[in-house]
Amino acid sequence: MTRTAIVSDIHGNYTALQAVLEDIDGQNVDRIVCLGDVIGYGPSPCECLDEVSKFEFCVLGNHDSSALFDPEGFNLAAEQAIFWTRSRIQSPVDGAEEGRRRMQFICGLPRVVDEGSSLFVHGSPRSPTNEYVFPEDTQNIKKMEKLFSLVPSICFQGHTHVPGIFTCDFRFVRPCEIGAGYGVGDPSQRVMVNVGSVGQPRDGDPRSCYVVYDGQSIEFRRVEYDVEKTVQAIEAEPELDDFLGHRLREGR
């Protein structure tokens, strides 16, 4: 059975990505895939794009898309960050050819990867790039019914930066409730799995989060990284709001 490491929402945080990849090296996985938002917010977009381009695949996130087109619905800090990110990708220190290569990589990202029983998106199965599915959405029965009608067996997603598993009876199971792993071997028990965020966790835990999936179970893994290194890199960049770094200390 194929073992897959699934990462998401790196957001230009190369220090966090390096720590996660080091952890993945010890998990005996067959492949690494990414659920988008490789860039945005963080200080190292080019390095993160170069690393993710080596993965088996990556889907398009809303911040990735906004590097190509004008951002919509972003707050001021996020908007400033994506414009800075775009300029850094288009005019990198390593030359125009590398900039074109990175932009072409983003242009080629699919919105969805469908592997039959498994679906990989950034946002949701209904709106793959932009729709948020929050834990409190379990109270919105109509929304959940529609989303689950589009799930073949399992759907992996990111976007909210809050890890956990949505069950087809409309519960949200947090990683702390799972223990060693969560069984997903029964195809009739459809689930949506938010794999959390590598570069900007928002569940109150500053450690990076990703998932290992072997076809039968889901394991959430938390990885410590040098948060202060990323904070300092953001503070050193005048066009990035310091808040984008400070929030990393609390996982918010």
C-alpha positions in Angstrom: 0.0 0.0 0.0 1.3 3.4 -1.0 2.3 5.7 1.9 1.7 9.3 1.2 2.8 12.4 3.1 0.3 15.2 2.6 1.4 18.8 3.3 -0.5 22.0 2.8 -0.3 25.8 3.4 3.4 26.2 3.5 3.0 29.9 2.9 6.6 30.8 2.1 7.9 29.4 5.4 10.9 27.5 4.2 12.3 26.9 7.7 9.1 25.1 8.6 9.1 23.2 5.3 12.7 22.0 5.9 11.8 20.7 9.4 8.7 18.8 8.0 10.7 17.3 5.2 13.3 16.1 7.7 10.5 14.4 9.7 9.0 12.9 6.5 12.4 11.3 5.7 11.8 9.1 8.7 8.3 8.0 7.8 9.1 5.6 5.0 6.7 7.3 2.6 6.5 6.6 -1.1 5.6 10.1 -2.2 4.9 13.6 -1.0 1.9 15.7 -2.2 0.9 19.3 -1.5 -2.6 20.8 -1.2 -1.6 24.3 -2.2 -0.8 27.8 -0.8 2.9 27.1 -1.2 3.4 30.9 -1.1 1.9 34.0 0.5 2.6 35.5 4.0 6.1 34.1 4.4 9.6 35.3 3.5 10.8 32.5 1.2 8.5 31.9 -1.7 11.1 30.9 -4.3 12.7 28.3 -2.0 9.3 26.8 -1.2 8.3 26.6 -4.8 11.5 25.0 -5.8 11.1 22.3 -3.1 7.4 21.6 -3.9 8.1 21.3 -7.6 9.9 18.0 -6.7 6.8 16.5 -5.1 4.6 14.1 -6.9 1.9 16.8 -7.3 0.6 20.0 -5.9 -2.8 21.5 -6.3 -3.6 25.2 -6.7 -4.2 27.3 -3.5 -5.9 30.7 -3.4 -2.6 32.4 -2.5 -0.9 30.6 -5.4 -3.6 31.8 -7.7 -3.3 35.4 -6.4 0.3 35.4 -7.5 -1.0 35.2 -11.0 -4.1 37.3 -10.7 -5.1 40.2 -8.4 -6.1 38.9 -4.9 -9.8 39.0 -3.9 -11.0 39.1 -0.4 -7.6 39.5 1.2 -7.0 41.7 4.2 -4.4 44.5 3.8 -1.5 42.4 5.3 -2.2 39.4 3.1 -2.7 41.6 0.0 0.6 43.4 0.5 2.3 40.1 1.1 1.1 38.6 -2.1 2.1 41.6 -4.2 5.6 41.3 -2.6 5.6 37.6 -3.2 4.7 38.1 -6.9 7.5 40.6 -7.3 10.0 38.3 -5.6 9.0 35.3 -7.9 9.0 37.4 -11.1 12.3 39.1 -10.3 14.3 36.6 -8.2 17.9 37.1 -7.2 18.8 34.0 -9.3 17.7 35.4 -12.6 14.7 35.9 -14.9 14.8 32.4 -16.3 14.2 31.0 -12.8 11.4 33.5 -12.3 9.7 32.3 -15.5 10.1 28.7 -14.5 8.5 29.3 -11.1 5.6 31.2 -12.6 5.1 28.4 -15.1 5.0 25.9 -12.3 2.2 27.9 -10.6 0.3 28.3 -13.9 0.4 24.5 -14.3 -1.1 23.6 -10.9 -4.4 21.7 -11.1 -7.4 22.7 -9.0 -8.2 19.1 -8.2 -6.4 15.7 -8.3 -8.8 12.8 -8.4 -7.4 9.4 -7.7 -10.7 7.5 -7.7 -11.4 6.9 -4.1 -9.3 9.9 -3.0 -9.8 13.5 -3.8 -7.1 16.2 -3.2 -8.1 19.9 -3.1 -7.1 23.1 -1.4 -10.4 24.4 -0.2 -13.4 21.9 -0.6 -14.7 19.3 -3.0 -17.3 21.9 -4.1 -15.0 24.9 -4.6 -11.5 23.4 -4.8 -9.5 26.6 -4.5 -11.5 29.0 -2.4 -14.2 27.5 -0.1 -13.4 27.2 3.6 -14.7 24.3 5.7 -14.4 25.2 9.3 -15.1 22.9 12.3 -18.2 24.9 13.2 -19.6 24.1 9.7 -20.6 20.7 11.1 -23.7 22.7 12.4 -24.5 23.7 8.8 -26.3 20.5 7.7 -27.1 21.7 4.2 -23.5 22.7 3.5 -22.1 19.4 4.9 -24.6 17.3 3.0 -23.6 19.0 -0.3 -19.9 18.6 0.4 -20.2 15.0 1.3 -22.2 14.3 -1.8 -19.1 15.2 -3.8 -16.7 13.0 -1.7 -15.9 9.6 -3.3 -14.5 8.1 -0.1 -11.9 10.5 1.3 -11.1 14.1 0.5 -7.9 15.8 1.6 -8.0 19.6 2.0 -6.3 22.5 3.7 -7.1 26.2 3.5 -8.3 26.8 7.1 -5.0 25.7 8.7 -7.0 23.8 11.3 -6.3 20.1 11.2 -8.9 17.4 11.8 -11.4 15.0 10.3 -14.9 15.7 9.2 -17.1 12.6 9.4 -20.1 11.8 7.3 -22.3 12.0 10.4 -21.2 15.7 10.7 -18.6 15.5 13.5 -15.2 17.2 13.5 -12.6 15.0 15.1 -9.4 16.8 16.2 -6.0 15.2 16.1 -5.8 15.2 19.9 -8.8 12.9 19.9 -7.3 10.4 17.5 -4.2 9.0 19.2 -1.9 6.9 17.0 -4.2 7.0 13.9 -7.7 7.2 12.5 -9.0 4.3 10.5 -10.4 5.1 7.1 -10.5 1.6 5.6 -14.3 1.4 5.3 -15.2 3.2 2.0 -18.8 3.7 3.2 -17.6 5.9 6.0 -16.7 8.9 3.9 -14.4 11.6 5.5 -13.0 15.0 4.7 -9.5 15.4 6.1 -8.0 18.8 6.8 -4.2 18.1 7.0 -3.4 21.4 8.8 -0.6 23.8 7.9 3.1 23.5 7.5 3.9 27.2 7.6 1.2 28.9 9.5 -0.8 26.7 12.0 -3.9 28.3 13.4 -5.1 25.8 16.0 -3.2 27.2 18.9 -0.2 24.9 18.3 2.8 26.7 16.7 4.2 23.4 15.4 3.9 22.5 11.8 1.3 19.9 10.9 1.0 17.3 8.1 -0.6 13.9 7.5 0.7 10.5 6.6 -1.9 8.3 4.8 -1.4 4.6 3.9 -4.9 3.8 2.4 -6.1 2.4 5.8 -5.4 5.1 8.4 -4.6 8.8 8.9 -1.8 10.0 11.1 -1.4 13.6 12.0 2.2 14.6 12.7 3.4 17.8 14.5 6.9 19.1 13.9 8.7 21.8 15.8 10.8 24.3 13.8 12.7 27.4 14.5 9.8 29.9 14.6 12.0 32.8 15.5 14.1 32.4 12.4 11.0 32.9 10.3 9.8 35.8 12.5 13.1 37.6 12.0 13.1 37.0 8.3 9.6 38.6 8.1 10.6 41.5 10.3 13.6 42.1 8.0 11.4 42.6 5.0 9.7 46.0 5.1 6.9 45.0 2.7 5.8 42.1 5.0 3.7 43.0 8.0 5.4 42.0 11.3 2.1 40.6 12.4 2.5 37.8 9.9 5.6 36.6 11.8 4.4 37.3 15.4 1.3 35.2 15.0 3.4 32.2 14.3 4.6 32.2 17.9 1.1 31.3 19.1 -0.2 29.3 16.1 -2.9 31.8 15.3 
